[in-house]
Amino acid sequence: MITNSVVSKKRDRKMQKFGFLVLAILLLSLNLAASEEKLSGEEIAYRHQYRPTYQHDECTALEMKLINAKGQIRKREFLRYQMKFPLEDPGKEPLKKTLIKFLYPNDIKDTGTYNEEVSGRDDIQDLYLPAAKKLRRISVKNQSWMGSDFNYEDLQELEFSDYRYDYLRSEAVDGIDCYVYSMTPVTPDKSIYGKQIRWVEKNEYYLVRTEYYDQAMQLIKTNEFRDFQKVNGVTYAWTILAESLADHHRTEMKRRWIFLETGLDEKRVTTRYLEKPIDTYNHPSDLWTIWKKTLTN
């Protein structure tokens, strides 16, 4: 016969086990929260900016749609070459050079831009205009890039020490757990923006969302990164959406394809090569075979 005291003891043991389980879950949650708090805004930003990507070069083709407040659309298609150039000091991160060349539409075909990262100062940026057959140095960072919601500062590689970074919170965006931090230029001349707020994924530290504020700290633009895919172990957004809040103009950018470590020659990422017609470009070797499969009709 089972007595009330036996039943009571069994009940007490069950309650103790349940209590231990609750306590373990609580301690685990606190430990996870504590581990997140140990990462400062600066540490998160550093892990994002210097996260592992390609080793030598990246070649990609993109389609860009410019959409006004009425929903009217203009399309662009372009090729982008990017290379890393190691410095003599092996302890420093390599610098990047980027060449962008437009294929479509015909009225801007062969227009191109060049960006060369320079340690300790603003990047060198050039615009090639085929009608004039000349290069123009870009000196105004808030100038719109090819009529889009991106400007020339957005194309630059940021100088990490030019900003102060502050951790804000943890937050999920479209089911992706993110760290959220702000970055504020140490002096107003370092950026056309008063500050940026960034959402980066917690494990690989890729960018998920950015908010841009003007010098009066008013929100003026947003960028969203979507459709993430891995290429050679590196996570890339296949879609980037930018919107200017003043006029509700939007830019939608989609990758057509991307290849890493293609053996890109340094001579192909220069202003001299930028001046060549895009029809003469032949890297990767099957460039046009790939592109013909995805060209705009």
C-alpha positions in Angstrom: 0.0 0.0 0.0 1.4 3.4 -1.0 1.1 5.9 1.8 0.5 9.6 1.5 4.1 10.3 2.7 5.6 8.2 -0.1 3.5 10.1 -2.7 4.5 13.3 -1.1 8.2 12.4 -1.3 7.9 11.5 -4.9 6.1 14.7 -5.6 8.9 16.6 -3.8 11.6 14.9 -5.8 9.8 15.8 -9.1 9.5 19.4 -8.0 13.2 19.5 -7.1 14.1 18.1 -10.5 11.8 20.6 -12.2 13.3 23.4 -10.1 16.9 22.3 -11.0 15.8 22.3 -14.7 14.4 25.8 -14.5 17.5 27.0 -12.7 19.8 25.5 -15.3 17.8 27.1 -18.1 17.9 30.5 -16.3 21.7 30.2 -15.7 22.2 29.3 -19.4 20.2 32.3 -20.5 22.1 34.6 -18.2 25.4 33.2 -19.5 24.4 33.7 -23.1 23.3 37.2 -22.4 26.5 37.9 -20.5 28.6 36.5 -23.4 26.8 38.8 -25.8 27.4 41.9 -23.6 31.1 41.2 -23.5 31.3 42.2 -27.2 31.5 45.9 -27.5 30.2 47.9 -30.4 33.8 48.4 -31.6 34.5 44.6 -31.4 31.3 43.8 -33.4 32.1 46.4 -36.0 35.7 45.1 -36.3 34.5 41.6 -36.8 32.1 42.8 -39.5 34.6 44.9 -41.4 37.3 42.3 -41.4 35.2 39.2 -41.6 36.7 36.5 -43.9 35.8 36.9 -47.5 37.8 36.2 -50.7 41.6 36.0 -50.6 42.5 37.6 -53.9 39.6 38.7 -56.2 35.9 38.8 -56.8 34.1 39.1 -60.1 30.3 39.7 -60.2 27.5 40.9 -62.4 24.6 42.8 -61.1 21.3 44.2 -62.3 20.1 47.5 -60.7 16.6 48.9 -60.8 15.9 52.6 -60.1 12.3 53.0 -58.9 10.7 56.4 -58.3 7.7 57.2 -56.1 5.3 56.5 -59.0 6.7 53.0 -59.5 8.5 53.9 -62.8 11.6 51.7 -63.3 14.9 52.3 -65.0 17.3 49.4 -65.4 21.1 49.1 -65.3 23.4 46.2 -65.7 27.1 46.2 -64.8 30.2 44.2 -64.2 32.3 44.6 -61.0 35.9 43.5 -60.5 37.5 43.8 -57.1 40.9 42.8 -55.8 42.8 42.8 -52.6 46.4 44.2 -52.5 48.4 43.1 -49.5 50.5 45.7 -47.8 54.2 45.3 -47.0 53.2 45.1 -43.3 51.7 41.6 -42.9 49.9 42.7 -39.7 47.6 45.0 -41.6 44.6 44.2 -43.7 44.9 44.3 -47.5 43.6 47.3 -49.4 41.0 47.0 -52.1 40.6 48.3 -55.7 37.2 48.1 -57.4 36.3 48.6 -61.1 32.7 48.9 -62.2 31.7 48.9 -65.9 28.2 49.3 -67.3 26.8 47.2 -70.1 23.1 48.3 -70.2 21.3 50.4 -71.3 23.0 51.6 -74.4 23.0 55.3 -73.4 25.3 54.6 -70.5 27.1 51.6 -71.9 30.9 51.7 -71.2 30.5 54.3 -68.4 32.5 53.1 -65.4 33.7 54.0 -61.9 37.0 53.2 -60.2 37.6 53.1 -56.4 41.1 52.7 -54.8 41.3 52.3 -51.1 44.0 54.4 -49.5 45.2 53.8 -46.0 44.7 56.8 -43.7 42.7 59.0 -46.1 39.7 59.1 -48.5 39.7 56.6 -51.3 40.6 57.7 -54.8 37.5 57.6 -57.0 37.1 58.2 -60.7 34.2 58.3 -63.1 34.8 57.4 -66.8 32.5 59.1 -69.3 32.7 57.3 -72.8 31.1 60.2 -74.7 33.8 62.6 -73.6 36.5 59.8 -73.5 37.8 61.2 -70.2 38.2 60.4 -66.6 36.7 62.7 -63.9 38.0 62.6 -60.3 35.1 62.4 -57.8 35.5 64.9 -54.9 31.9 65.3 -53.7 31.1 62.2 -51.6 27.3 62.9 -51.4 26.9 62.8 -55.1 24.5 60.1 -56.3 26.1 57.2 -58.0 24.6 56.6 -61.5 21.2 58.0 -60.4 20.8 55.5 -57.6 20.2 55.8 -53.9 23.8 55.0 -53.3 26.3 57.8 -53.3 30.1 57.8 -53.8 30.8 57.6 -50.1 28.8 54.3 -50.0 31.2 52.9 -52.5 34.3 53.7 -50.4 36.0 51.3 -48.0 35.6 52.8 -44.6 38.6 53.8 -42.5 37.8 51.9 -39.2 39.5 54.5 -37.0 37.3 57.3 -38.4 34.3 56.2 -36.3 33.1 55.6 -32.8 31.1 52.4 -32.2 28.4 51.8 -29.6 26.6 48.6 -28.9 22.9 49.1 -28.9 21.0 45.8 -28.5 20.4 42.3 -30.0 17.5 42.0 -32.4 16.2 39.6 -35.0 15.6 40.8 -38.6 13.6 38.4 -40.9 14.5 35.6 -38.5 18.2 36.4 -38.5 19.7 37.1 -35.0 21.7 40.3 -35.2 23.9 42.6 -33.1 22.9 46.2 -33.5 25.4 49.0 -33.1 25.8 52.6 -34.1 28.8 54.2 -35.8 29.4 57.9 -35.5 32.2 59.8 -37.3 34.8 61.1 -34.8 34.7 64.4 -36.6 31.9 65.7 -39.0 34.3 65.9 -42.0 34.8 62.1 -41.9 31.4 61.3 -43.4 28.4 62.9 -45.0 26.3 61.0 -42.5 25.8 62.0 -38.9 25.7 58.4 -37.9 24.8 54.9 -39.1 23.0 52.1 -37.3 23.9 48.6 -38.5 22.5 45.2 -38.0 25.0 42.3 -38.4 24.4 38.6 -38.2 25.8 37.1 -34.9 28.0 34.3 -36.3 29.5 35.4 -39.6 29.0 39.1 -39.0 27.6 39.9 -42.5 25.4 43.0 -42.9 21.6 42.6 -42.8 20.4 46.2 -42.5 21.7 49.8 -42.3 20.0 53.1 -41.3 21.6 56.3 -42.4 21.1 59.6 -40.5 22.0 63.1 -41.6 24.0 65.6 -39.5 20.8 66.6 -37.7 20.3 62.9 -36.7 17.2 62.5 -38.9 16.8 59.2 -40.6 17.3 59.7 -44.4 18.0 56.3 -46.0 17.8 52.6 -45.3 19.6 49.6 -46.9 18.3 46.0 -46.5 20.3 42.9 -47.5 18.3 39.8 -48.5 18.5 36.4 -50.2 21.8 35.2 -48.6 23.7 32.5 -50.3 27.1 30.9 -49.7 29.9 31.1 -52.3 33.1 29.2 -51.5 32.1 29.4 -47.9 31.5 33.1 -47.9 27.9 34.5 -47.3 26.7 37.1 -49.8 23.4 38.9 -50.1 21.9 38.3 -53.5 19.5 41.3 -53.1 20.2 44.8 -51.8 17.4 47.3 -51.3 18.0 51.0 -50.7 15.4 53.7 -50.1 15.7 57.5 -49.7 13.0 58.6 -47.4 12.7 62.2 -48.6 11.4 61.3 -52.1 10.7 57.5 -51.6 13.0 56.7 -54.5 14.3 53.1 -54.3 17.2 51.1 -55.7 17.0 47.4 -56.0 20.2 45.6 -56.8 20.4 41.9 -57.6 23.4 39.7 -58.4 23.3 37.7 -61.6 26.4 35.7 -60.7 29.6 35.8 -58.7 33.0 34.1 -58.8 35.8 34.2 -56.3 39.5 33.5 -56.8 39.4 33.8 -60.6 43.1 34.8 -61.0 42.1 38.3 -62.0 45.1 40.2 -63.3 46.0 43.5 -61.5 46.0 45.3 -64.9 42.2 44.7 -65.2 41.5 46.9 -62.1 43.0 50.2 -63.2 41.8 53.4 -64.6 43.5 52.6 -67.9 41.4 49.4 -68.2 38.3 51.3 -67.2 38.6 53.3 -70.4 38.4 50.2 -72.6 35.0 49.2 -74.1 33.2 46.5 -72.1 32.8 44.4 -75.2 36.6 43.8 -75.1 36.4 42.5 -71.5 37.1 38.8 -71.3 37.5 37.8 -67.7 36.4 35.3 -66.6 37.2 33.5 -69.9 33.6 32.5 -70.3 32.3 35.9 -69.3 29.9 36.4 -72.2 28.7 32.8 -72.2 27.6 33.3 -68.6 26.2 36.8 -69.2 24.1 35.9 -72.3 22.1 33.6 -70.1 21.0 36.4 -67.9 20.9 39.5 -70.1 17.9 41.9 -70.0 15.6 41.5 -73.0 
